[in-house]
Amino acid sequence: MIVFGAFISLSGLLILLVRDAPLGGLSPATVGWVMIALGLVAAAVGVVLYRRKRARGVPGPLGNPVQRAKALPRLFKAWRSGKYPELPRSQVALWATALVYLVSPIDLVPELLPVIGVTDDAGVAVWLLSSLSVASGTFLRWEKNHRDPGRGIEAP
């Protein structure tokens, strides 16, 4: 959420700096300032949620981006076989919906609108990648806790 908010704020700043023509009947200044404000609110909500999670003692995800990307196939295999129940079906459905939205030619905001037209796709892509990264990092932690280090296999 923090990254998404920062992305939206930067998009608003870009509109303020570059765009001269109206966007959807609104002045570029209005659109830019609204996007900056929405982005800052989203980032602030993300910070609050992150701090609450840390205050509850919820462990963070493991691994660097390469390790997390390599863990995604194992995550889906374990989820499909029922060995990894921590991943809710609703999360997988949201990921599938995001993928369909990204490859679909139909958008909520048409691509014909400069800057704003690609912002919705970019926002969905940022959310999808960050969500997959957190889920695979959490899976790496689960995998570490459910393996027998002496034998290199899953514990019963």
DSSP file (Angstrom, degrees, kcal/mol; ACC not computed):
  #  RESIDUE AA STRUCTURE BP1 BP2  ACC     N-H-->O    O-->H-N    N-H-->O    O-->H-N    TCO  KAPPA ALPHA  PHI   PSI    X-CA   Y-CA   Z-CA
    1    1 A M     >        0   0    0      0, 0.0     4,-2.5     0, 0.0    45,-0.2   0.000 360.0 360.0 360.0 -34.0    0.0    0.0    0.0
    2    2 A I  H  >  +     0   0    0      2,-0.2     4,-2.3     1,-0.2     5,-0.2   0.936 360.0  44.7 -66.1 -45.5    2.9    2.3    0.7
    3    3 A V  H  > S+     0   0    0      2,-0.2     4,-2.4     1,-0.2    -1,-0.2   0.914 113.4  50.9 -65.3 -42.8    4.4    1.6   -2.7
    4    4 A F  H  > S+     0   0    0      2,-0.2     4,-2.4     1,-0.2    -2,-0.2   0.921 110.7  48.9 -60.4 -45.4    1.1    2.0   -4.4
    5    5 A G  H  X S+     0   0    0     -4,-2.5     4,-2.5     1,-0.2    -1,-0.2   0.899 111.3  49.5 -61.9 -41.6    0.5    5.4   -2.6
    6    6 A A  H  X S+     0   0    0     -4,-2.3     4,-2.6     2,-0.2    -1,-0.2   0.902 110.3  51.3 -64.0 -40.2    3.9    6.6   -3.6
    7    7 A F  H  X S+     0   0    0     -4,-2.4     4,-2.1     2,-0.2    -2,-0.2   0.918 110.9  47.3 -63.0 -44.3    3.3    5.6   -7.2
    8    8 A I  H  X S+     0   0    0     -4,-2.4     4,-2.2     2,-0.2    -2,-0.2   0.913 112.6  49.7 -64.8 -42.5   -0.1    7.4   -7.3
    9    9 A S  H  X S+     0   0    0     -4,-2.5     4,-2.3     1,-0.2    -2,-0.2   0.918 111.0  48.9 -62.9 -42.9    1.5   10.6   -5.8
   10   10 A L  H  X S+     0   0    0     -4,-2.6     4,-2.4     1,-0.2    -1,-0.2   0.871 109.1  53.2 -64.9 -35.5    4.3   10.5   -8.2
   11   11 A S  H  X S+     0   0    0     -4,-2.1     4,-2.1     2,-0.2    -1,-0.2   0.909 109.0  49.5 -64.2 -41.0    1.9   10.1  -11.1
   12   12 A G  H  X S+     0   0    0     -4,-2.2     4,-2.2     2,-0.2    -2,-0.2   0.898 110.5  49.9 -63.2 -41.0    0.0   13.2   -9.8
   13   13 A L  H  X S+     0   0    0     -4,-2.3     4,-2.1     2,-0.2    -2,-0.2   0.898 108.9  52.4 -64.0 -40.4    3.2   15.1   -9.6
   14   14 A L  H  X>S+     0   0    0     -4,-2.4     4,-2.5     1,-0.2     5,-0.5   0.901 108.3  50.9 -62.0 -40.9    4.1   14.1  -13.2
   15   15 A I  H  X5S+     0   0    0     -4,-2.1     4,-1.5     1,-0.2    -2,-0.2   0.921 109.9  50.5 -62.4 -43.6    0.7   15.4  -14.3
   16   16 A L  H  <5S+     0   0    0     -4,-2.2    -2,-0.2     1,-0.2    -1,-0.2   0.888 117.3  39.6 -61.1 -38.9    1.3   18.7  -12.6
   17   17 A L  H  <5S+     0   0    0     -4,-2.1    -2,-0.2    -5,-0.1    -1,-0.2   0.821 129.6  22.3 -82.0 -31.7    4.7   19.1  -14.2
   18   18 A V  H  <5S+     0   0    0     -4,-2.5     2,-0.2    -5,-0.2    -3,-0.2   0.811  97.8  85.6-109.0 -38.2    4.0   17.8  -17.8
   19   19 A R     << +     0   0    0     -4,-1.5     4,-0.1    -5,-0.5    10,-0.0  -0.494  32.0 161.9 -82.6 134.9    0.4   18.0  -18.7
   20   20 A D        +     0   0    0     -2,-0.2    -1,-0.1     2,-0.1     9,-0.1   0.679  55.9  76.5-113.5 -34.8   -1.2   21.2  -20.1
   21   21 A A  S    S-     0   0    0      1,-0.1     5,-0.1     6,-0.1    -2,-0.0  -0.424  91.9 -91.5 -81.2 154.1   -4.5   19.9  -21.7
   22   22 A P        -     0   0    0      0, 0.0     2,-0.6     0, 0.0     5,-0.2  -0.253  32.3-140.6 -61.9 151.4   -7.6   19.0  -19.6
   23   23 A L  B >  S-A   26   0A   0      3,-2.9     3,-1.7     1,-0.1     8,-0.0  -0.950  79.0 -22.9-117.8 109.6   -8.0   15.4  -18.5
   24   24 A G  T 3  S-     0   0    0     -2,-0.6    -1,-0.1     1,-0.3     3,-0.1   0.830 127.4 -51.4  59.9  32.4  -11.5   14.1  -18.7
   25   25 A G  T 3  S+     0   0    0      1,-0.3     2,-0.3     0, 0.0    -1,-0.3   0.398 119.0 108.2  86.3  -2.7  -12.8   17.7  -18.5
   26   26 A L  B <  S-A   23   0A   0     -3,-1.7    -3,-2.9    -5,-0.1    -1,-0.3  -0.776  76.1-104.4-106.6 152.1  -10.8   18.5  -15.4
   27   27 A S     >  -     0   0    0     -2,-0.3     4,-2.2    -5,-0.2     5,-0.2  -0.418  27.5-121.0 -70.4 149.2   -7.8   20.8  -15.3
   28   28 A P  H  > S+     0   0    0      0, 0.0     4,-2.9     0, 0.0     5,-0.2   0.842 113.4  57.6 -59.4 -32.8   -4.4   19.0  -15.0
   29   29 A A  H  > S+     0   0    0      2,-0.2     4,-2.6     1,-0.2     5,-0.2   0.923 107.3  46.7 -64.1 -43.3   -3.8   20.9  -11.7
   30   30 A T  H  > S+     0   0    0      2,-0.2     4,-2.3    -3,-0.2     5,-0.2   0.946 115.4  45.2 -62.9 -48.8   -7.0   19.5  -10.2
   31   31 A V  H  X S+     0   0    0     -4,-2.2     4,-2.5     1,-0.2    -2,-0.2   0.922 114.4  49.3 -62.1 -44.8   -6.2   16.0  -11.3
   32   32 A G  H  X S+     0   0    0     -4,-2.9     4,-2.4    -5,-0.2    -2,-0.2   0.935 112.8  45.1 -61.4 -48.5   -2.6   16.2  -10.2
   33   33 A W  H  X S+     0   0    0     -4,-2.6     4,-2.4     2,-0.2    -1,-0.2   0.876 113.2  51.0 -66.1 -36.6   -3.4   17.6   -6.7
   34   34 A V  H  X S+     0   0    0     -4,-2.3     4,-2.8    -5,-0.2     5,-0.2   0.918 111.5  47.9 -65.0 -42.5   -6.2   15.0   -6.2
   35   35 A M  H  X S+     0   0    0     -4,-2.5     4,-2.5    -5,-0.2    -2,-0.2   0.897 111.2  50.5 -66.2 -38.9   -3.8   12.2   -7.2
   36   36 A I  H  X S+     0   0    0     -4,-2.4     4,-2.4    -5,-0.2    -2,-0.2   0.938 112.7  46.8 -62.3 -45.4   -1.1   13.5   -4.9
   37   37 A A  H  X S+     0   0    0     -4,-2.4     4,-2.3     2,-0.2    -2,-0.2   0.929 113.4  47.5 -63.2 -46.0   -3.5   13.7   -2.0
   38   38 A L  H  X S+     0   0    0     -4,-2.8     4,-2.5     1,-0.2    -1,-0.2   0.900 112.1  51.0 -62.4 -40.4   -5.0   10.2   -2.6
   39   39 A G  H  X S+     0   0    0     -4,-2.5     4,-2.5    -5,-0.2    -1,-0.2   0.904 109.7  49.0 -63.8 -41.8   -1.5    8.8   -2.9
   40   40 A L  H  X S+     0   0    0     -4,-2.4     4,-2.4     2,-0.2    -1,-0.2   0.890 111.4  49.8 -65.9 -38.3   -0.4   10.3    0.4
   41   41 A V  H  X S+     0   0    0     -4,-2.3     4,-2.5     2,-0.2    -2,-0.2   0.931 111.5  48.7 -64.3 -44.9   -3.5    9.0    2.1
   42   42 A A  H  X S+     0   0    0     -4,-2.5     4,-2.2     1,-0.2    -2,-0.2   0.908 112.4  48.4 -61.9 -42.1   -2.9    5.5    0.7
   43   43 A A  H  X S+     0   0    0     -4,-2.5     4,-2.2     2,-0.2    -1,-0.2   0.904 111.1  50.4 -64.6 -41.2    0.8    5.6    1.8
   44   44 A A  H  X S+     0   0    0     -4,-2.4     4,-2.3     2,-0.2    -2,-0.2   0.908 110.1  49.7 -64.1 -42.1   -0.2    6.8    5.3
   45   45 A V  H  X S+     0   0    0     -4,-2.5     4,-2.6     1,-0.2    -1,-0.2   0.908 109.9  52.4 -62.1 -40.9   -2.7    4.0    5.6
   46   46 A G  H  X S+     0   0    0     -4,-2.2     4,-2.4     1,-0.2    -2,-0.2   0.899 108.9  49.2 -61.0 -41.7    0.0    1.5    4.5
   47   47 A V  H  X S+     0   0    0     -4,-2.2     4,-2.5     2,-0.2    -2,-0.2   0.918 111.5  49.1 -64.4 -43.2    2.3    2.8    7.2
   48   48 A V  H  X S+     0   0    0     -4,-2.3     4,-2.3     2,-0.2    -2,-0.2   0.932 112.7  47.3 -62.8 -45.7   -0.3    2.5    9.9
   49   49 A L  H  X S+     0   0    0     -4,-2.6     4,-2.2     1,-0.2    -1,-0.2   0.902 111.9  50.9 -62.4 -40.6   -1.2   -1.0    8.8
   50   50 A Y  H  X S+     0   0    0     -4,-2.4     4,-2.1    -5,-0.2    -2,-0.2   0.918 110.9  48.0 -62.8 -44.1    2.5   -2.0    8.8
   51   51 A R  H  X S+     0   0    0     -4,-2.5     4,-2.3     2,-0.2    -2,-0.2   0.885 110.4  51.6 -66.2 -38.4    3.1   -0.6   12.3
   52   52 A R  H  X S+     0   0    0     -4,-2.3     4,-1.8     2,-0.2    -1,-0.2   0.917 109.5  50.3 -62.7 -42.3    0.0   -2.4   13.6
   53   53 A K  H  <>S+     0   0    0     -4,-2.2     5,-1.9     1,-0.2     4,-0.4   0.916 112.5  46.2 -62.8 -43.3    1.3   -5.7   12.2
   54   54 A R  H ><5S+     0   0    0     -4,-2.1     3,-0.9     1,-0.2    -1,-0.2   0.863 109.2  55.5 -67.6 -36.0    4.8   -5.2   13.7
   55   55 A A  H 3<5S+     0   0    0     -4,-2.3    -1,-0.2     1,-0.3    -2,-0.2   0.837 104.8  53.2 -66.6 -32.3    3.2   -4.2   17.1
   56   56 A R  T 3<5S-     0   0    0     -4,-1.8    -1,-0.3    -5,-0.2    -2,-0.2   0.598 117.1-116.6 -77.0 -10.3    1.3   -7.5   17.1
   57   57 A G  T < 5 +     0   0    0     -3,-0.9    -3,-0.2    -4,-0.4    -2,-0.1   0.694  53.3 164.9  84.1  18.9    4.5   -9.3   16.6
   58   58 A V      < -     0   0    0     -5,-1.9    -1,-0.3     1,-0.1    -2,-0.1  -0.570  40.0-119.7 -69.7 124.1    3.6  -10.8   13.2
   59   59 A P        -     0   0    0      0, 0.0    -1,-0.1     0, 0.0    82,-0.0  -0.363  26.6-122.1 -67.8 144.8    6.8  -12.0   11.6
   60   60 A G        -     0   0    0      1,-0.2    74,-0.0    -2,-0.1    81,-0.0  -0.294  34.7 -83.4 -80.0 167.9    7.8  -10.5    8.4
   61   61 A P        -     0   0    0      0, 0.0    77,-0.2     0, 0.0     2,-0.2  -0.258  43.1-132.2 -68.6 159.5    8.4  -12.3    5.1
   62   62 A L        +     0   0    0     75,-1.8    78,-0.2    72,-0.1    79,-0.1  -0.616  53.4  39.6-105.1 167.0   11.7  -13.9    4.3
   63   63 A G  S    S-     0   0    0     -2,-0.2    74,-0.1    77,-0.1    78,-0.0   0.296  73.2 -87.4  86.1 155.7   14.0  -13.9    1.3
   64   64 A N     >  -     0   0    0      1,-0.0     4,-2.5    73,-0.0     5,-0.2  -0.425  54.1 -89.6 -89.7 173.9   15.2  -11.5   -1.3
   65   65 A P  H  > S+     0   0    0      0, 0.0     4,-2.2     0, 0.0     5,-0.2   0.843 127.0  50.4 -57.1 -35.7   13.2  -10.8   -4.6
   66   66 A V  H  > S+     0   0    0      2,-0.2     4,-2.3     1,-0.2     5,-0.2   0.933 111.8  47.1 -68.8 -44.7   15.0  -13.6   -6.5
   67   67 A Q  H  > S+     0   0    0      1,-0.2     4,-1.3     2,-0.2    -1,-0.2   0.888 112.8  50.3 -62.6 -38.5   14.3  -16.2   -3.8
   68   68 A R  H  X S+     0   0    0     -4,-2.5     4,-0.8     2,-0.2    -1,-0.2   0.904 109.5  50.0 -67.2 -40.8   10.7  -15.0   -3.6
   69   69 A A  H >< S+     0   0    0     -4,-2.2     3,-0.7    -5,-0.2    -2,-0.2   0.905 110.9  49.8 -64.3 -40.0   10.2  -15.3   -7.3
   70   70 A K  H 3X S+     0   0    0     -4,-2.3     4,-0.5     1,-0.2    -1,-0.2   0.778 107.1  56.6 -67.7 -25.5   11.7  -18.8   -7.3
   71   71 A A  H 3X S+     0   0    0     -4,-1.3     4,-2.6     1,-0.2    -1,-0.2   0.670  84.6  83.7 -80.1 -16.9    9.3  -19.8   -4.4
   72   72 A L  H <X S+     0   0    0     -4,-0.8     4,-2.4    -3,-0.7     5,-0.2   0.910  89.5  48.3 -58.3 -46.6    6.2  -18.9   -6.3
   73   73 A P  H  > S+     0   0    0      0, 0.0     4,-2.3     0, 0.0    -1,-0.2   0.919 113.9  47.7 -60.3 -39.8    5.9  -22.2   -8.2
   74   74 A R  H  X S+     0   0    0     -4,-0.5     4,-2.9     2,-0.2     5,-0.2   0.891 109.6  54.3 -64.9 -38.3    6.4  -24.1   -4.9
   75   75 A L  H  X S+     0   0    0     -4,-2.6     4,-2.5     1,-0.2    -1,-0.2   0.947 111.5  43.2 -59.7 -49.5    3.8  -21.9   -3.2
   76   76 A F  H  X S+     0   0    0     -4,-2.4     4,-2.7     2,-0.2    -1,-0.2   0.875 114.0  51.2 -67.0 -36.0    1.1  -22.7   -5.8
   77   77 A K  H  X S+     0   0    0     -4,-2.3     4,-1.9    -5,-0.2     6,-0.2   0.933 113.3  44.5 -65.7 -45.0    2.0  -26.4   -5.8
   78   78 A A  H  X>S+     0   0    0     -4,-2.9     5,-1.6     2,-0.2     6,-1.5   0.879 114.6  50.0 -66.6 -37.1    1.8  -26.6   -2.0
   79   79 A W  H ><5S+     0   0    0     -4,-2.5     3,-0.8    -5,-0.2    -2,-0.2   0.935 111.1  47.8 -66.5 -46.1   -1.5  -24.5   -2.1
   80   80 A R  H 3<5S+     0   0    0     -4,-2.7    -1,-0.2     1,-0.2    -2,-0.2   0.852 111.9  50.0 -64.6 -34.0   -3.1  -26.7   -4.7
   81   81 A S  H 3<5S-     0   0    0     -4,-1.9    -1,-0.2    -5,-0.2    -2,-0.2   0.593 114.9-116.8 -81.4  -8.8   -2.1  -29.9   -2.9
   82   82 A G  T <<5S+     0   0    0     -3,-0.8    -3,-0.2    -4,-0.6    -2,-0.1   0.499  85.6 114.4  89.3   3.9   -3.6  -28.6    0.4
   83   83 A K  S   <S+     0   0    0     -5,-1.6    -4,-0.2     1,-0.2    -5,-0.1   0.722  75.3  50.0 -78.5 -21.3   -0.2  -28.6    2.2
   84   84 A Y    >   +     0   0    0     -6,-1.5     3,-0.8     1,-0.1    -1,-0.2  -0.766  60.9 163.3-120.1  84.6   -0.2  -24.7    2.5
   85   85 A P  T 3   +     0   0    0      0, 0.0    -1,-0.1     0, 0.0    -2,-0.1   0.542  57.7  85.6 -80.6  -5.9   -3.6  -23.7    3.9
   86   86 A E  T 3  S+     0   0    0      1,-0.1    -7,-0.0     2,-0.1    -2,-0.0   0.682  72.3  81.8 -70.3 -16.2   -2.5  -20.2    4.9
   87   87 A L  S <  S-     0   0    0     -3,-0.8    -1,-0.1   -12,-0.1    -3,-0.1  -0.803  80.3-140.8 -92.3 110.8   -3.1  -18.8    1.4
   88   88 A P    >>  -     0   0    0      0, 0.0     4,-1.5     0, 0.0     3,-0.7  -0.361  13.8-125.5 -72.3 150.0   -6.9  -18.0    1.1
   89   89 A R  H 3> S+     0   0    0      1,-0.2     4,-2.5     2,-0.2     5,-0.2   0.842 110.2  62.6 -59.4 -34.0   -8.8  -18.8   -2.1
   90   90 A S  H 3> S+     0   0    0      1,-0.2     4,-2.1     2,-0.2    -1,-0.2   0.861 100.9  52.0 -63.2 -34.4   -9.9  -15.2   -2.1
   91   91 A Q  H <> S+     0   0    0     -3,-0.7     4,-2.2     2,-0.2    -1,-0.2   0.920 110.2  47.4 -67.5 -43.0   -6.3  -14.0   -2.5
   92   92 A V  H  X S+     0   0    0     -4,-1.5     4,-2.4     1,-0.2    -2,-0.2   0.890 111.1  52.3 -64.4 -38.6   -5.7  -16.3   -5.4
   93   93 A A  H  X S+     0   0    0     -4,-2.5     4,-2.5     2,-0.2    -2,-0.2   0.892 108.2  51.0 -64.6 -39.5   -8.9  -15.1   -7.0
   94   94 A L  H  X S+     0   0    0     -4,-2.1     4,-2.4     2,-0.2    -2,-0.2   0.905 109.9  49.9 -63.9 -40.9   -7.8  -11.5   -6.6
   95   95 A W  H  X S+     0   0    0     -4,-2.2     4,-2.3     2,-0.2    -2,-0.2   0.919 111.4  48.3 -63.0 -43.0   -4.5  -12.3   -8.3
   96   96 A A  H  X S+     0   0    0     -4,-2.4     4,-2.5     1,-0.2    -2,-0.2   0.912 111.3  50.3 -64.1 -41.6   -6.3  -14.0  -11.1
   97   97 A T  H  X S+     0   0    0     -4,-2.5     4,-2.5     1,-0.2    -2,-0.2   0.906 109.9  50.8 -62.0 -41.9   -8.6  -11.0  -11.5
   98   98 A A  H  X S+     0   0    0     -4,-2.4     4,-2.3     2,-0.2    -2,-0.2   0.908 110.3  49.4 -63.2 -41.9   -5.7   -8.7  -11.5
   99   99 A L  H  X S+     0   0    0     -4,-2.3     4,-2.0     2,-0.2    -2,-0.2   0.920 111.5  48.4 -63.2 -43.5   -3.9  -10.7  -14.3
  100  100 A V  H  X S+     0   0    0     -4,-2.5     4,-1.6     1,-0.2    -2,-0.2   0.912 111.5  50.7 -62.6 -41.6   -7.1  -10.8  -16.4
  101  101 A Y  H  < S+     0   0    0     -4,-2.5    -1,-0.2     1,-0.2    -2,-0.2   0.889 109.6  50.8 -63.3 -39.6   -7.5   -7.0  -15.9
  102  102 A L  H  < S+     0   0    0     -4,-2.3    -1,-0.2     1,-0.2    -2,-0.2   0.877 117.1  37.6 -68.3 -37.2   -3.9   -6.4  -17.0
  103  103 A V  H  < S+     0   0    0     -4,-2.0    -1,-0.2    -5,-0.2    -2,-0.2   0.632  97.1  99.7 -89.9 -13.1   -4.1   -8.4  -20.2
  104  104 A S     <  -     0   0    0     -4,-1.6    -4,-0.0    -5,-0.2    -3,-0.0  -0.462  69.1-142.0 -73.8 142.3   -7.7   -7.4  -21.0
  105  105 A P  S    S+     0   0    0      0, 0.0     2,-0.5     0, 0.0    -1,-0.1   0.608  82.1  87.5 -77.1  -9.6   -8.2   -4.6  -23.6
  106  106 A I        +     0   0    0      4,-0.1     2,-0.3    -5,-0.0    -2,-0.1  -0.796  60.0 177.3 -93.6 127.6  -11.1   -3.3  -21.5
  107  107 A D        -     0   0    0     -2,-0.5    -5,-0.0     1,-0.1    10,-0.0  -0.883  40.8-130.7-127.1 157.5  -10.0   -0.8  -18.8
  108  108 A L  S    S+     0   0    0     -2,-0.3    -1,-0.1     1,-0.3     9,-0.0   0.878 109.1  36.4 -69.8 -38.3  -11.8    1.3  -16.2
  109  109 A V  S    S-     0   0    0      8,-0.2    -1,-0.3     7,-0.1    12,-0.1  -0.970 100.1-120.8-115.4 117.5   -9.8    4.3  -17.4
  110  110 A P    >   -     0   0    0      0, 0.0     3,-1.3     0, 0.0    -4,-0.1  -0.200  10.3-129.2 -61.1 146.9   -9.2    4.3  -21.2
  111  111 A E  T 3  S+     0   0    0      1,-0.2     6,-0.2     6,-0.1     7,-0.1   0.635 100.2  79.6 -69.1 -13.2   -5.6    4.3  -22.4
  112  112 A L  T 3  S+     0   0    0      5,-0.1    -1,-0.2     2,-0.1     4,-0.0   0.766  74.5  83.6 -67.0 -24.1   -6.5    7.2  -24.7
  113  113 A L  S <> S-     0   0    0     -3,-1.3     4,-2.3     2,-0.1     5,-0.3  -0.716  90.8-122.7 -81.1 115.4   -6.1    9.6  -21.7
  114  114 A P  T  4 S-     0   0    0      0, 0.0     2,-3.0     0, 0.0    -2,-0.1  -0.261  81.5  -7.8 -61.0 145.7   -2.4   10.3  -21.4
  115  115 A V  T  > S+     0   0    0      1,-0.2     4,-0.8    -4,-0.1     3,-0.5  -0.318 133.4  58.3  66.2 -57.9   -0.7    9.5  -18.1
  116  116 A I  H  > S+     0   0    0     -2,-3.0     4,-1.0     1,-0.2     3,-0.4   0.846  95.4  65.4 -68.5 -32.1   -4.0    8.6  -16.3
  117  117 A G  H  < S+     0   0    0     -4,-2.3     4,-0.4     1,-0.3    -1,-0.2   0.838 110.0  35.2 -61.0 -34.9   -4.8    5.9  -18.8
  118  118 A V  H  > S+     0   0    0     -3,-0.5     4,-2.6    -5,-0.3    -1,-0.3   0.561 100.1  81.3 -94.5  -8.7   -1.9    3.8  -17.8
  119  119 A T  H  X S+     0   0    0     -4,-0.8     4,-2.7    -3,-0.4     5,-0.2   0.894  90.3  50.7 -65.4 -39.6   -2.0    4.6  -14.2
  120  120 A D  H  X S+     0   0    0     -4,-1.0     4,-2.2     2,-0.2    -1,-0.2   0.929 113.2  45.7 -65.5 -42.5   -4.8    2.2  -13.4
  121  121 A D  H  > S+     0   0    0     -4,-0.4     4,-2.5     2,-0.2    -2,-0.2   0.918 114.1  48.7 -64.2 -42.4   -2.8   -0.7  -15.1
  122  122 A A  H  X S+     0   0    0     -4,-2.6     4,-2.7     2,-0.2    -2,-0.2   0.897 110.5  51.4 -64.9 -39.9    0.4    0.4  -13.4
  123  123 A G  H  X S+     0   0    0     -4,-2.7     4,-2.4     2,-0.2    -1,-0.2   0.910 111.2  47.0 -62.6 -42.9   -1.4    0.5  -10.0
  124  124 A V  H  X S+     0   0    0     -4,-2.2     4,-2.8     2,-0.2    -2,-0.2   0.905 112.8  50.1 -65.2 -41.0   -2.8   -3.0  -10.5
  125  125 A A  H  X S+     0   0    0     -4,-2.5     4,-2.7     2,-0.2     5,-0.2   0.910 110.9  48.6 -64.1 -42.5    0.6   -4.3  -11.6
  126  126 A V  H  X S+     0   0    0     -4,-2.7     4,-2.5     2,-0.2     5,-0.3   0.932 113.6  47.2 -63.1 -45.3    2.3   -2.7   -8.5
  127  127 A W  H  X S+     0   0    0     -4,-2.4     4,-2.7     2,-0.2     5,-0.2   0.935 113.0  49.0 -60.8 -46.1   -0.3   -4.2   -6.2
  128  128 A L  H  X S+     0   0    0     -4,-2.8     4,-2.5     1,-0.2     5,-0.2   0.933 113.7  44.8 -61.4 -47.9    0.0   -7.6   -7.9
  129  129 A L  H  X S+     0   0    0     -4,-2.7     4,-2.2     1,-0.2    -1,-0.2   0.909 116.0  45.8 -65.6 -42.1    3.7   -7.8   -7.7
  130  130 A S  H  X S+     0   0    0     -4,-2.5     4,-2.4    -5,-0.2    -1,-0.2   0.892 113.4  49.9 -69.4 -37.1    3.9   -6.6   -4.1
  131  131 A S  H  X S+     0   0    0     -4,-2.7     4,-2.4    -5,-0.3    -2,-0.2   0.917 112.2  47.2 -66.1 -43.0    1.2   -8.9   -3.0
  132  132 A L  H  X S+     0   0    0     -4,-2.5     4,-2.6    -5,-0.2     5,-0.2   0.885 111.3  52.7 -63.9 -38.3    2.9  -11.9   -4.7
  133  133 A S  H  X S+     0   0    0     -4,-2.2     4,-2.1    -5,-0.2    -2,-0.2   0.929 111.4  44.6 -64.1 -45.7    6.2  -10.9   -3.1
  134  134 A V  H  X S+     0   0    0     -4,-2.4     4,-2.4     2,-0.2    -2,-0.2   0.919 114.2  50.0 -65.0 -43.0    4.7  -10.7    0.4
  135  135 A A  H  X S+     0   0    0     -4,-2.4     4,-2.2     1,-0.2    -2,-0.2   0.906 112.3  46.3 -64.0 -41.7    2.9  -14.0   -0.1
  136  136 A S  H  X S+     0   0    0     -4,-2.6     4,-2.2     2,-0.2    -1,-0.2   0.863 112.0  51.5 -71.3 -33.3    6.0  -15.8   -1.4
  137  137 A G  H  X S+     0   0    0     -4,-2.1   -75,-1.8     2,-0.2     4,-1.7   0.891 111.1  47.8 -65.7 -39.4    8.1  -14.4    1.5
  138  138 A T  H  X S+     0   0    0     -4,-2.4     4,-2.4   -77,-0.2    -2,-0.2   0.880 110.3  52.6 -66.5 -38.2    5.5  -15.6    4.0
  139  139 A F  H  X S+     0   0    0     -4,-2.2     4,-3.2     2,-0.2    -2,-0.2   0.896 105.5  54.4 -63.8 -40.0    5.5  -19.0    2.2
  140  140 A L  H  X S+     0   0    0     -4,-2.2     4,-2.4     2,-0.2    -1,-0.2   0.902 109.2  48.2 -60.4 -40.3    9.3  -19.1    2.6
  141  141 A R  H  X S+     0   0    0     -4,-1.7     4,-2.1     2,-0.2    -2,-0.2   0.933 113.4  47.2 -64.5 -44.8    8.9  -18.5    6.3
  142  142 A W  H  X S+     0   0    0     -4,-2.4     4,-1.3     1,-0.2    -2,-0.2   0.915 112.2  50.5 -60.8 -43.6    6.3  -21.3    6.5
  143  143 A E  H  < S+     0   0    0     -4,-3.2     3,-0.2     1,-0.2    -1,-0.2   0.898 109.7  50.5 -62.5 -41.8    8.5  -23.6    4.4
  144  144 A K  H >< S+     0   0    0     -4,-2.4     3,-0.8     1,-0.2    -1,-0.2   0.894 112.2  47.0 -63.3 -40.5   11.4  -22.9    6.8
  145  145 A N  H 3< S+     0   0    0     -4,-2.1    -1,-0.2     1,-0.2    -2,-0.2   0.699 112.7  49.9 -75.6 -19.4    9.3  -23.7    9.8
  146  146 A H  T 3< S+     0   0    0     -4,-1.3     9,-2.1    -3,-0.2     2,-0.4   0.147  92.7  90.9-108.3  18.9    7.8  -26.9    8.3
  147  147 A R  E <  S-B  154   0B   0     -3,-0.8     7,-0.2     7,-0.3     3,-0.1  -0.886  73.0-128.9-114.4 147.0   11.0  -28.6    7.2
  148  148 A D  E >>> -B  153   0B   0      5,-3.5     4,-2.7    -2,-0.4     5,-0.8  -0.832  19.4-159.8 -90.1 106.4   13.2  -31.0    9.1
  149  149 A P  T 345S+     0   0    0      0, 0.0    -1,-0.2     0, 0.0     5,-0.0   0.798  86.6  56.3 -63.6 -27.6   16.7  -29.5    8.7
  150  150 A G  T 345S+     0   0    0      1,-0.2    -2,-0.0    -3,-0.1    -3,-0.0   0.861 121.4  25.5 -71.3 -34.5   18.4  -32.7    9.5
  151  151 A R  T <45S-     0   0    0     -3,-0.7    -1,-0.2     2,-0.2     3,-0.1   0.603  97.0-129.2-106.6 -15.0   16.7  -34.7    6.7
  152  152 A G  T  <5S+     0   0    0     -4,-2.7     2,-0.3     1,-0.3    -2,-0.0   0.733  72.0 105.7  73.8  21.4   15.9  -31.9    4.3
  153  153 A I  E   <S-B  148   0B   0     -5,-0.8    -5,-3.5     1,-0.0    -1,-0.3  -0.821  79.7 -81.2-127.5 168.6   12.2  -33.0    4.0
  154  154 A E  E     -B  147   0B   0     -2,-0.3    -7,-0.3    -7,-0.2   -11,-0.0  -0.438  45.1-119.0 -69.0 140.6    8.9  -31.8    5.3
  155  155 A A              0   0    0     -9,-2.1    -1,-0.1    -2,-0.1    -9,-0.0  -0.521 360.0 360.0 -74.7 147.4    8.1  -32.6    8.8
  156  156 A P              0   0    0      0, 0.0    -1,-0.1     0, 0.0    -2,-0.1   0.513 360.0 360.0 -67.7 360.0    4.9  -34.7    9.2
